[in-house]
Amino acid sequence: MQRQILFRCPRTGTNVEHRFDDERPEGAGPADSYVPVRCPACMSLHFVNSTTGRLLNEPGAQPGSTPRSA
């Protein structure tokens, strides 16, 4: 079975849909982990949280992280 997530490409600002297989192989990492996803909008590799759909560098994506001001 597959589930669909939606994330925003940080380069183009385009909403991107991606499907993950819910079946996890034995010995796989935790369900709340970041996986590489090839973005069709910019053809780059983004790391997306397989549970929440948030990007690795997105503010608030990591527990305990706080956005920094420039």
mmJSON file of the N, C-alpha and C atoms, coordinates in Angstrom:
{"data_MODEL":{"atom_site":{
"group_PDB":["ATOM","ATOM","ATOM","ATOM","ATOM","ATOM","ATOM","ATOM","ATOM","ATOM","ATOM","ATOM","ATOM","ATOM","ATOM","ATOM","ATOM","ATOM","ATOM","ATOM","ATOM","ATOM","ATOM","ATOM","ATOM","ATOM","ATOM","ATOM","ATOM","ATOM","ATOM","ATOM","ATOM","ATOM","ATOM","ATOM","ATOM","ATOM","ATOM","ATOM","ATOM","ATOM","ATOM","ATOM","ATOM","ATOM","ATOM","ATOM","ATOM","ATOM","ATOM","ATOM","ATOM","ATOM","ATOM","ATOM","ATOM","ATOM","ATOM","ATOM","ATOM","ATOM","ATOM","ATOM","ATOM","ATOM","ATOM","ATOM","ATOM","ATOM","ATOM","ATOM","ATOM","ATOM","ATOM","ATOM","ATOM","ATOM","ATOM","ATOM","ATOM","ATOM","ATOM","ATOM","ATOM","ATOM","ATOM","ATOM","ATOM","ATOM","ATOM","ATOM","ATOM","ATOM","ATOM","ATOM","ATOM","ATOM","ATOM","ATOM","ATOM","ATOM","ATOM","ATOM","ATOM","ATOM","ATOM","ATOM","ATOM","ATOM","ATOM","ATOM","ATOM","ATOM","ATOM","ATOM","ATOM","ATOM","ATOM","ATOM","ATOM","ATOM","ATOM","ATOM","ATOM","ATOM","ATOM","ATOM","ATOM","ATOM","ATOM","ATOM","ATOM","ATOM","ATOM","ATOM","ATOM","ATOM","ATOM","ATOM","ATOM","ATOM","ATOM","ATOM","ATOM","ATOM","ATOM","ATOM","ATOM","ATOM","ATOM","ATOM","ATOM","ATOM","ATOM","ATOM","ATOM","ATOM","ATOM","ATOM","ATOM","ATOM","ATOM","ATOM","ATOM","ATOM","ATOM","ATOM","ATOM","ATOM","ATOM","ATOM","ATOM","ATOM","ATOM","ATOM","ATOM","ATOM","ATOM","ATOM","ATOM","ATOM","ATOM","ATOM","ATOM","ATOM","ATOM","ATOM","ATOM","ATOM","ATOM","ATOM","ATOM","ATOM","ATOM","ATOM","ATOM","ATOM","ATOM","ATOM","ATOM","ATOM","ATOM","ATOM","ATOM","ATOM","ATOM","ATOM","ATOM","ATOM"],
"id":[1,2,3,4,5,6,7,8,9,10,11,12,13,14,15,16,17,18,19,20,21,22,23,24,25,26,27,28,29,30,31,32,33,34,35,36,37,38,39,40,41,42,43,44,45,46,47,48,49,50,51,52,53,54,55,56,57,58,59,60,61,62,63,64,65,66,67,68,69,70,71,72,73,74,75,76,77,78,79,80,81,82,83,84,85,86,87,88,89,90,91,92,93,94,95,96,97,98,99,100,101,102,103,104,105,106,107,108,109,110,111,112,113,114,115,116,117,118,119,120,121,122,123,124,125,126,127,128,129,130,131,132,133,134,135,136,137,138,139,140,141,142,143,144,145,146,147,148,149,150,151,152,153,154,155,156,157,158,159,160,161,162,163,164,165,166,167,168,169,170,171,172,173,174,175,176,177,178,179,180,181,182,183,184,185,186,187,188,189,190,191,192,193,194,195,196,197,198,199,200,201,202,203,204,205,206,207,208,209,210],
"type_symbol":["N","C","C","N","C","C","N","C","C","N","C","C","N","C","C","N","C","C","N","C","C","N","C","C","N","C","C","N","C","C","N","C","C","N","C","C","N","C","C","N","C","C","N","C","C","N","C","C","N","C","C","N","C","C","N","C","C","N","C","C","N","C","C","N","C","C","N","C","C","N","C","C","N","C","C","N","C","C","N","C","C","N","C","C","N","C","C","N","C","C","N","C","C","N","C","C","N","C","C","N","C","C","N","C","C","N","C","C","N","C","C","N","C","C","N","C","C","N","C","C","N","C","C","N","C","C","N","C","C","N","C","C","N","C","C","N","C","C","N","C","C","N","C","C","N","C","C","N","C","C","N","C","C","N","C","C","N","C","C","N","C","C","N","C","C","N","C","C","N","C","C","N","C","C","N","C","C","N","C","C","N","C","C","N","C","C","N","C","C","N","C","C","N","C","C","N","C","C","N","C","C","N","C","C","N","C","C","N","C","C"],
"label_atom_id":["N","CA","C","N","CA","C","N","CA","C","N","CA","C","N","CA","C","N","CA","C","N","CA","C","N","CA","C","N","CA","C","N","CA","C","N","CA","C","N","CA","C","N","CA","C","N","CA","C","N","CA","C","N","CA","C","N","CA","C","N","CA","C","N","CA","C","N","CA","C","N","CA","C","N","CA","C","N","CA","C","N","CA","C","N","CA","C","N","CA","C","N","CA","C","N","CA","C","N","CA","C","N","CA","C","N","CA","C","N","CA","C","N","CA","C","N","CA","C","N","CA","C","N","CA","C","N","CA","C","N","CA","C","N","CA","C","N","CA","C","N","CA","C","N","CA","C","N","CA","C","N","CA","C","N","CA","C","N","CA","C","N","CA","C","N","CA","C","N","CA","C","N","CA","C","N","CA","C","N","CA","C","N","CA","C","N","CA","C","N","CA","C","N","CA","C","N","CA","C","N","CA","C","N","CA","C","N","CA","C","N","CA","C","N","CA","C","N","CA","C","N","CA","C","N","CA","C","N","CA","C","N","CA","C","N","CA","C","N","CA","C","N","CA","C"],
"label_alt_id":[null,null,null,null,null,null,null,null,null,null,null,null,null,null,null,null,null,null,null,null,null,null,null,null,null,null,null,null,null,null,null,null,null,null,null,null,null,null,null,null,null,null,null,null,null,null,null,null,null,null,null,null,null,null,null,null,null,null,null,null,null,null,null,null,null,null,null,null,null,null,null,null,null,null,null,null,null,null,null,null,null,null,null,null,null,null,null,null,null,null,null,null,null,null,null,null,null,null,null,null,null,null,null,null,null,null,null,null,null,null,null,null,null,null,null,null,null,null,null,null,null,null,null,null,null,null,null,null,null,null,null,null,null,null,null,null,null,null,null,null,null,null,null,null,null,null,null,null,null,null,null,null,null,null,null,null,null,null,null,null,null,null,null,null,null,null,null,null,null,null,null,null,null,null,null,null,null,null,null,null,null,null,null,null,null,null,null,null,null,null,null,null,null,null,null,null,null,null,null,null,null,null,null,null,null,null,null,null,null,null],
"label_comp_id":["MET","MET","MET","GLN","GLN","GLN","ARG","ARG","ARG","GLN","GLN","GLN","ILE","ILE","ILE","LEU","LEU","LEU","PHE","PHE","PHE","ARG","ARG","ARG","CYS","CYS","CYS","PRO","PRO","PRO","ARG","ARG","ARG","THR","THR","THR","GLY","GLY","GLY","THR","THR","THR","ASN","ASN","ASN","VAL","VAL","VAL","GLU","GLU","GLU","HIS","HIS","HIS","ARG","ARG","ARG","PHE","PHE","PHE","ASP","ASP","ASP","ASP","ASP","ASP","GLU","GLU","GLU","ARG","ARG","ARG","PRO","PRO","PRO","GLU","GLU","GLU","GLY","GLY","GLY","ALA","ALA","ALA","GLY","GLY","GLY","PRO","PRO","PRO","ALA","ALA","ALA","ASP","ASP","ASP","SER","SER","SER","TYR","TYR","TYR","VAL","VAL","VAL","PRO","PRO","PRO","VAL","VAL","VAL","ARG","ARG","ARG","CYS","CYS","CYS","PRO","PRO","PRO","ALA","ALA","ALA","CYS","CYS","CYS","MET","MET","MET","SER","SER","SER","LEU","LEU","LEU","HIS","HIS","HIS","PHE","PHE","PHE","VAL","VAL","VAL","ASN","ASN","ASN","SER","SER","SER","THR","THR","THR","THR","THR","THR","GLY","GLY","GLY","ARG","ARG","ARG","LEU","LEU","LEU","LEU","LEU","LEU","ASN","ASN","ASN","GLU","GLU","GLU","PRO","PRO","PRO","GLY","GLY","GLY","ALA","ALA","ALA","GLN","GLN","GLN","PRO","PRO","PRO","GLY","GLY","GLY","SER","SER","SER","THR","THR","THR","PRO","PRO","PRO","ARG","ARG","ARG","SER","SER","SER","ALA","ALA","ALA"],
"label_asym_id":["A","A","A","A","A","A","A","A","A","A","A","A","A","A","A","A","A","A","A","A","A","A","A","A","A","A","A","A","A","A","A","A","A","A","A","A","A","A","A","A","A","A","A","A","A","A","A","A","A","A","A","A","A","A","A","A","A","A","A","A","A","A","A","A","A","A","A","A","A","A","A","A","A","A","A","A","A","A","A","A","A","A","A","A","A","A","A","A","A","A","A","A","A","A","A","A","A","A","A","A","A","A","A","A","A","A","A","A","A","A","A","A","A","A","A","A","A","A","A","A","A","A","A","A","A","A","A","A","A","A","A","A","A","A","A","A","A","A","A","A","A","A","A","A","A","A","A","A","A","A","A","A","A","A","A","A","A","A","A","A","A","A","A","A","A","A","A","A","A","A","A","A","A","A","A","A","A","A","A","A","A","A","A","A","A","A","A","A","A","A","A","A","A","A","A","A","A","A","A","A","A","A","A","A","A","A","A","A","A","A"],
"label_entity_id":["1","1","1","1","1","1","1","1","1","1","1","1","1","1","1","1","1","1","1","1","1","1","1","1","1","1","1","1","1","1","1","1","1","1","1","1","1","1","1","1","1","1","1","1","1","1","1","1","1","1","1","1","1","1","1","1","1","1","1","1","1","1","1","1","1","1","1","1","1","1","1","1","1","1","1","1","1","1","1","1","1","1","1","1","1","1","1","1","1","1","1","1","1","1","1","1","1","1","1","1","1","1","1","1","1","1","1","1","1","1","1","1","1","1","1","1","1","1","1","1","1","1","1","1","1","1","1","1","1","1","1","1","1","1","1","1","1","1","1","1","1","1","1","1","1","1","1","1","1","1","1","1","1","1","1","1","1","1","1","1","1","1","1","1","1","1","1","1","1","1","1","1","1","1","1","1","1","1","1","1","1","1","1","1","1","1","1","1","1","1","1","1","1","1","1","1","1","1","1","1","1","1","1","1","1","1","1","1","1","1"],
"label_seq_id":[1,1,1,2,2,2,3,3,3,4,4,4,5,5,5,6,6,6,7,7,7,8,8,8,9,9,9,10,10,10,11,11,11,12,12,12,13,13,13,14,14,14,15,15,15,16,16,16,17,17,17,18,18,18,19,19,19,20,20,20,21,21,21,22,22,22,23,23,23,24,24,24,25,25,25,26,26,26,27,27,27,28,28,28,29,29,29,30,30,30,31,31,31,32,32,32,33,33,33,34,34,34,35,35,35,36,36,36,37,37,37,38,38,38,39,39,39,40,40,40,41,41,41,42,42,42,43,43,43,44,44,44,45,45,45,46,46,46,47,47,47,48,48,48,49,49,49,50,50,50,51,51,51,52,52,52,53,53,53,54,54,54,55,55,55,56,56,56,57,57,57,58,58,58,59,59,59,60,60,60,61,61,61,62,62,62,63,63,63,64,64,64,65,65,65,66,66,66,67,67,67,68,68,68,69,69,69,70,70,70],
"pdbx_PDB_ins_code":[null,null,null,null,null,null,null,null,null,null,null,null,null,null,null,null,null,null,null,null,null,null,null,null,null,null,null,null,null,null,null,null,null,null,null,null,null,null,null,null,null,null,null,null,null,null,null,null,null,null,null,null,null,null,null,null,null,null,null,null,null,null,null,null,null,null,null,null,null,null,null,null,null,null,null,null,null,null,null,null,null,null,null,null,null,null,null,null,null,null,null,null,null,null,null,null,null,null,null,null,null,null,null,null,null,null,null,null,null,null,null,null,null,null,null,null,null,null,null,null,null,null,null,null,null,null,null,null,null,null,null,null,null,null,null,null,null,null,null,null,null,null,null,null,null,null,null,null,null,null,null,null,null,null,null,null,null,null,null,null,null,null,null,null,null,null,null,null,null,null,null,null,null,null,null,null,null,null,null,null,null,null,null,null,null,null,null,null,null,null,null,null,null,null,null,null,null,null,null,null,null,null,null,null,null,null,null,null,null,null],
"Cartn_x":[0.843,0.0,0.889,0.459,1.231,0.467,1.236,0.613,1.29,0.568,1.043,1.35,2.449,2.772,2.902,2.826,2.969,4.019,5.015,6.005,6.26,6.825,7.109,8.595,8.883,10.263,10.893,12.026,12.637,13.248,13.526,14.113,13.068,11.967,10.971,9.704,9.466,8.241,7.038,7.262,6.194,5.809,4.519,4.068,4.332,4.953,5.348,4.698,4.1,3.517,4.501,4.571,5.438,4.738,4.936,4.328,5.395,5.061,5.923,5.225,5.992,5.453,5.326,4.181,3.99,4.694,4.97,5.654,7.116,7.579,8.954,9.722,10.877,11.66,12.163,12.386,12.88,14.252,14.463,15.732,15.807,14.693,14.691,14.737,15.107,15.18,13.803,13.748,12.457,11.56,10.259,9.3,9.468,9.947,10.127,11.564,11.9,13.248,13.167,14.287,14.347,14.86,14.187,14.557,14.836,15.761,16.036,14.92,14.495,13.433,13.909,13.859,14.21,13.025,13.255,12.194,11.98,10.766,10.508,10.456,10.294,10.216,11.583,12.636,13.967,15.026,14.643,15.537,16.661,16.499,17.477,17.003,17.876,17.563,17.23,16.065,15.657,15.479,15.733,15.514,14.19,13.25,11.883,11.596,10.941,10.55,9.452,9.672,8.727,7.409,7.366,6.133,5.369,6.079,5.414,5.409,6.358,6.467,7.248,7.85,8.628,10.044,10.629,11.996,12.978,14.167,15.18,15.582,15.73,16.162,15.004,13.798,12.619,12.56,12.306,12.227,11.176,11.556,10.644,10.567,11.388,11.341,11.969,12.942,13.598,13.121,12.855,12.419,13.453,12.981,13.868,14.576,14.312,14.987,14.221,14.957,14.341,14.833,13.944,14.376,15.397,16.414,17.435,17.21,17.46,17.327,18.697,18.699,19.976,20.493],
"Cartn_y":[-1.179,0.0,1.243,2.275,3.505,4.643,5.614,6.831,8.012,9.082,10.237,11.383,12.099,13.296,14.457,15.65,16.863,17.727,18.178,19.097,20.204,21.314,22.458,22.455,22.506,22.543,23.861,23.812,25.049,25.9,25.318,26.081,26.787,26.093,26.653,27.126,26.655,26.997,26.187,25.213,24.379,23.293,23.031,21.907,20.618,19.658,18.399,17.247,16.319,15.116,13.968,13.144,11.964,10.836,9.62,8.447,7.608,7.175,6.28,4.946,3.869,2.556,2.465,2.022,1.843,0.595,-0.331,-1.553,-1.23,-1.503,-1.21,-2.516,-2.603,-3.835,-4.073,-5.336,-5.684,-5.054,-4.472,-3.825,-2.393,-1.863,-0.484,0.475,1.707,2.734,3.074,3.99,4.372,5.021,4.949,5.512,7.023,7.674,9.117,9.444,9.159,9.413,10.173,10.739,11.494,10.594,10.672,9.848,10.76,10.371,11.185,11.036,12.176,12.195,13.06,12.523,13.295,14.19,15.495,16.476,16.676,16.438,16.64,18.12,19.014,20.44,21.04,20.603,21.176,20.124,18.848,17.722,17.581,18.167,18.026,16.969,16.626,15.661,16.418,16.155,16.759,15.638,15.941,14.965,15.297,14.358,14.559,13.597,14.107,13.259,12.323,11.032,10.051,10.018,10.623,10.658,11.96,13.101,14.399,15.069,14.689,15.345,16.643,16.966,18.199,17.977,19.027,18.962,19.07,18.521,18.505,19.91,20.838,22.19,23.149,22.644,23.476,23.894,25.182,25.607,24.806,24.317,23.53,22.079,21.655,20.272,19.313,19.787,18.938,19.318,18.338,18.642,19.493,20.543,21.404,22.452,22.496,23.495,24.801,25.886,27.202,27.929,28.661,29.404,30.47,30.652,31.66,32.855,34.032,35.234,35.633,36.263,36.645,37.944],
"Cartn_z":[0.0,0.0,0.0,-0.686,-0.76,-0.108,0.373,0.876,0.21,0.091,-0.655,0.295,0.025,0.783,-0.19,0.338,-0.449,0.232,-0.531,0.023,-0.985,-0.508,-1.374,-1.73,-3.023,-3.49,-3.038,-2.313,-1.833,-2.947,-4.091,-5.199,-6.045,-6.349,-7.268,-6.573,-5.346,-4.635,-5.094,-5.956,-6.492,-5.494,-5.355,-4.54,-5.306,-4.629,-5.252,-4.502,-5.241,-4.646,-4.786,-3.745,-3.784,-3.048,-3.524,-2.881,-2.207,-0.994,-0.232,-0.085,-0.131,0.193,1.7,2.185,3.622,4.123,3.224,3.63,3.879,5.084,5.449,5.551,4.922,5.013,6.432,6.75,8.077,8.284,9.456,9.758,9.254,8.743,8.257,9.436,9.157,10.19,10.727,11.684,12.256,11.203,11.437,10.485,10.368,11.432,11.427,11.019,9.763,9.272,7.95,7.551,6.302,5.185,4.055,2.91,1.71,0.842,-0.342,-1.377,-1.929,-2.938,-4.099,-5.308,-6.502,-6.839,-6.862,-7.09,-8.591,-9.089,-10.517,-10.91,-9.929,-10.236,-10.556,-9.824,-10.038,-10.346,-10.328,-10.605,-9.579,-8.403,-7.321,-6.347,-5.428,-4.393,-3.114,-2.539,-1.271,-0.259,1.006,2.067,2.735,2.651,3.115,4.257,5.306,6.425,5.944,6.09,5.557,6.313,7.497,8.278,8.08,8.152,8.117,6.757,5.88,4.585,4.631,5.771,5.893,5.381,4.83,4.337,5.491,5.31,6.356,6.779,5.849,6.193,6.451,6.482,6.709,8.175,8.478,9.879,10.636,11.809,12.624,12.214,11.266,10.797,11.791,12.556,13.533,14.919,15.775,17.13,17.845,18.505,19.268,18.437,17.133,16.304,16.35,16.262,16.239,15.005,14.323,13.144,13.537,12.723,12.993,12.086,12.628,11.815,11.29,10.134,9.513,10.06],
"occupancy":[1.0,1.0,1.0,1.0,1.0,1.0,1.0,1.0,1.0,1.0,1.0,1.0,1.0,1.0,1.0,1.0,1.0,1.0,1.0,1.0,1.0,1.0,1.0,1.0,1.0,1.0,1.0,1.0,1.0,1.0,1.0,1.0,1.0,1.0,1.0,1.0,1.0,1.0,1.0,1.0,1.0,1.0,1.0,1.0,1.0,1.0,1.0,1.0,1.0,1.0,1.0,1.0,1.0,1.0,1.0,1.0,1.0,1.0,1.0,1.0,1.0,1.0,1.0,1.0,1.0,1.0,1.0,1.0,1.0,1.0,1.0,1.0,1.0,1.0,1.0,1.0,1.0,1.0,1.0,1.0,1.0,1.0,1.0,1.0,1.0,1.0,1.0,1.0,1.0,1.0,1.0,1.0,1.0,1.0,1.0,1.0,1.0,1.0,1.0,1.0,1.0,1.0,1.0,1.0,1.0,1.0,1.0,1.0,1.0,1.0,1.0,1.0,1.0,1.0,1.0,1.0,1.0,1.0,1.0,1.0,1.0,1.0,1.0,1.0,1.0,1.0,1.0,1.0,1.0,1.0,1.0,1.0,1.0,1.0,1.0,1.0,1.0,1.0,1.0,1.0,1.0,1.0,1.0,1.0,1.0,1.0,1.0,1.0,1.0,1.0,1.0,1.0,1.0,1.0,1.0,1.0,1.0,1.0,1.0,1.0,1.0,1.0,1.0,1.0,1.0,1.0,1.0,1.0,1.0,1.0,1.0,1.0,1.0,1.0,1.0,1.0,1.0,1.0,1.0,1.0,1.0,1.0,1.0,1.0,1.0,1.0,1.0,1.0,1.0,1.0,1.0,1.0,1.0,1.0,1.0,1.0,1.0,1.0,1.0,1.0,1.0,1.0,1.0,1.0,1.0,1.0,1.0,1.0,1.0,1.0],
"B_iso_or_equiv":[0.0,0.0,0.0,0.0,0.0,0.0,0.0,0.0,0.0,0.0,0.0,0.0,0.0,0.0,0.0,0.0,0.0,0.0,0.0,0.0,0.0,0.0,0.0,0.0,0.0,0.0,0.0,0.0,0.0,0.0,0.0,0.0,0.0,0.0,0.0,0.0,0.0,0.0,0.0,0.0,0.0,0.0,0.0,0.0,0.0,0.0,0.0,0.0,0.0,0.0,0.0,0.0,0.0,0.0,0.0,0.0,0.0,0.0,0.0,0.0,0.0,0.0,0.0,0.0,0.0,0.0,0.0,0.0,0.0,0.0,0.0,0.0,0.0,0.0,0.0,0.0,0.0,0.0,0.0,0.0,0.0,0.0,0.0,0.0,0.0,0.0,0.0,0.0,0.0,0.0,0.0,0.0,0.0,0.0,0.0,0.0,0.0,0.0,0.0,0.0,0.0,0.0,0.0,0.0,0.0,0.0,0.0,0.0,0.0,0.0,0.0,0.0,0.0,0.0,0.0,0.0,0.0,0.0,0.0,0.0,0.0,0.0,0.0,0.0,0.0,0.0,0.0,0.0,0.0,0.0,0.0,0.0,0.0,0.0,0.0,0.0,0.0,0.0,0.0,0.0,0.0,0.0,0.0,0.0,0.0,0.0,0.0,0.0,0.0,0.0,0.0,0.0,0.0,0.0,0.0,0.0,0.0,0.0,0.0,0.0,0.0,0.0,0.0,0.0,0.0,0.0,0.0,0.0,0.0,0.0,0.0,0.0,0.0,0.0,0.0,0.0,0.0,0.0,0.0,0.0,0.0,0.0,0.0,0.0,0.0,0.0,0.0,0.0,0.0,0.0,0.0,0.0,0.0,0.0,0.0,0.0,0.0,0.0,0.0,0.0,0.0,0.0,0.0,0.0,0.0,0.0,0.0,0.0,0.0,0.0],
"pdbx_formal_charge":[null,null,null,null,null,null,null,null,null,null,null,null,null,null,null,null,null,null,null,null,null,null,null,null,null,null,null,null,null,null,null,null,null,null,null,null,null,null,null,null,null,null,null,null,null,null,null,null,null,null,null,null,null,null,null,null,null,null,null,null,null,null,null,null,null,null,null,null,null,null,null,null,null,null,null,null,null,null,null,null,null,null,null,null,null,null,null,null,null,null,null,null,null,null,null,null,null,null,null,null,null,null,null,null,null,null,null,null,null,null,null,null,null,null,null,null,null,null,null,null,null,null,null,null,null,null,null,null,null,null,null,null,null,null,null,null,null,null,null,null,null,null,null,null,null,null,null,null,null,null,null,null,null,null,null,null,null,null,null,null,null,null,null,null,null,null,null,null,null,null,null,null,null,null,null,null,null,null,null,null,null,null,null,null,null,null,null,null,null,null,null,null,null,null,null,null,null,null,null,null,null,null,null,null,null,null,null,null,null,null],
"auth_seq_id":[1,1,1,2,2,2,3,3,3,4,4,4,5,5,5,6,6,6,7,7,7,8,8,8,9,9,9,10,10,10,11,11,11,12,12,12,13,13,13,14,14,14,15,15,15,16,16,16,17,17,17,18,18,18,19,19,19,20,20,20,21,21,21,22,22,22,23,23,23,24,24,24,25,25,25,26,26,26,27,27,27,28,28,28,29,29,29,30,30,30,31,31,31,32,32,32,33,33,33,34,34,34,35,35,35,36,36,36,37,37,37,38,38,38,39,39,39,40,40,40,41,41,41,42,42,42,43,43,43,44,44,44,45,45,45,46,46,46,47,47,47,48,48,48,49,49,49,50,50,50,51,51,51,52,52,52,53,53,53,54,54,54,55,55,55,56,56,56,57,57,57,58,58,58,59,59,59,60,60,60,61,61,61,62,62,62,63,63,63,64,64,64,65,65,65,66,66,66,67,67,67,68,68,68,69,69,69,70,70,70],
"auth_comp_id":["MET","MET","MET","GLN","GLN","GLN","ARG","ARG","ARG","GLN","GLN","GLN","ILE","ILE","ILE","LEU","LEU","LEU","PHE","PHE","PHE","ARG","ARG","ARG","CYS","CYS","CYS","PRO","PRO","PRO","ARG","ARG","ARG","THR","THR","THR","GLY","GLY","GLY","THR","THR","THR","ASN","ASN","ASN","VAL","VAL","VAL","GLU","GLU","GLU","HIS","HIS","HIS","ARG","ARG","ARG","PHE","PHE","PHE","ASP","ASP","ASP","ASP","ASP","ASP","GLU","GLU","GLU","ARG","ARG","ARG","PRO","PRO","PRO","GLU","GLU","GLU","GLY","GLY","GLY","ALA","ALA","ALA","GLY","GLY","GLY","PRO","PRO","PRO","ALA","ALA","ALA","ASP","ASP","ASP","SER","SER","SER","TYR","TYR","TYR","VAL","VAL","VAL","PRO","PRO","PRO","VAL","VAL","VAL","ARG","ARG","ARG","CYS","CYS","CYS","PRO","PRO","PRO","ALA","ALA","ALA","CYS","CYS","CYS","MET","MET","MET","SER","SER","SER","LEU","LEU","LEU","HIS","HIS","HIS","PHE","PHE","PHE","VAL","VAL","VAL","ASN","ASN","ASN","SER","SER","SER","THR","THR","THR","THR","THR","THR","GLY","GLY","GLY","ARG","ARG","ARG","LEU","LEU","LEU","LEU","LEU","LEU","ASN","ASN","ASN","GLU","GLU","GLU","PRO","PRO","PRO","GLY","GLY","GLY","ALA","ALA","ALA","GLN","GLN","GLN","PRO","PRO","PRO","GLY","GLY","GLY","SER","SER","SER","THR","THR","THR","PRO","PRO","PRO","ARG","ARG","ARG","SER","SER","SER","ALA","ALA","ALA"],
"auth_asym_id":["A","A","A","A","A","A","A","A","A","A","A","A","A","A","A","A","A","A","A","A","A","A","A","A","A","A","A","A","A","A","A","A","A","A","A","A","A","A","A","A","A","A","A","A","A","A","A","A","A","A","A","A","A","A","A","A","A","A","A","A","A","A","A","A","A","A","A","A","A","A","A","A","A","A","A","A","A","A","A","A","A","A","A","A","A","A","A","A","A","A","A","A","A","A","A","A","A","A","A","A","A","A","A","A","A","A","A","A","A","A","A","A","A","A","A","A","A","A","A","A","A","A","A","A","A","A","A","A","A","A","A","A","A","A","A","A","A","A","A","A","A","A","A","A","A","A","A","A","A","A","A","A","A","A","A","A","A","A","A","A","A","A","A","A","A","A","A","A","A","A","A","A","A","A","A","A","A","A","A","A","A","A","A","A","A","A","A","A","A","A","A","A","A","A","A","A","A","A","A","A","A","A","A","A","A","A","A","A","A","A"],
"auth_atom_id":["N","CA","C","N","CA","C","N","CA","C","N","CA","C","N","CA","C","N","CA","C","N","CA","C","N","CA","C","N","CA","C","N","CA","C","N","CA","C","N","CA","C","N","CA","C","N","CA","C","N","CA","C","N","CA","C","N","CA","C","N","CA","C","N","CA","C","N","CA","C","N","CA","C","N","CA","C","N","CA","C","N","CA","C","N","CA","C","N","CA","C","N","CA","C","N","CA","C","N","CA","C","N","CA","C","N","CA","C","N","CA","C","N","CA","C","N","CA","C","N","CA","C","N","CA","C","N","CA","C","N","CA","C","N","CA","C","N","CA","C","N","CA","C","N","CA","C","N","CA","C","N","CA","C","N","CA","C","N","CA","C","N","CA","C","N","CA","C","N","CA","C","N","CA","C","N","CA","C","N","CA","C","N","CA","C","N","CA","C","N","CA","C","N","CA","C","N","CA","C","N","CA","C","N","CA","C","N","CA","C","N","CA","C","N","CA","C","N","CA","C","N","CA","C","N","CA","C","N","CA","C","N","CA","C","N","CA","C","N","CA","C","N","CA","C"],
"pdbx_PDB_model_num":[1,1,1,1,1,1,1,1,1,1,1,1,1,1,1,1,1,1,1,1,1,1,1,1,1,1,1,1,1,1,1,1,1,1,1,1,1,1,1,1,1,1,1,1,1,1,1,1,1,1,1,1,1,1,1,1,1,1,1,1,1,1,1,1,1,1,1,1,1,1,1,1,1,1,1,1,1,1,1,1,1,1,1,1,1,1,1,1,1,1,1,1,1,1,1,1,1,1,1,1,1,1,1,1,1,1,1,1,1,1,1,1,1,1,1,1,1,1,1,1,1,1,1,1,1,1,1,1,1,1,1,1,1,1,1,1,1,1,1,1,1,1,1,1,1,1,1,1,1,1,1,1,1,1,1,1,1,1,1,1,1,1,1,1,1,1,1,1,1,1,1,1,1,1,1,1,1,1,1,1,1,1,1,1,1,1,1,1,1,1,1,1,1,1,1,1,1,1,1,1,1,1,1,1,1,1,1,1,1,1]
}}}
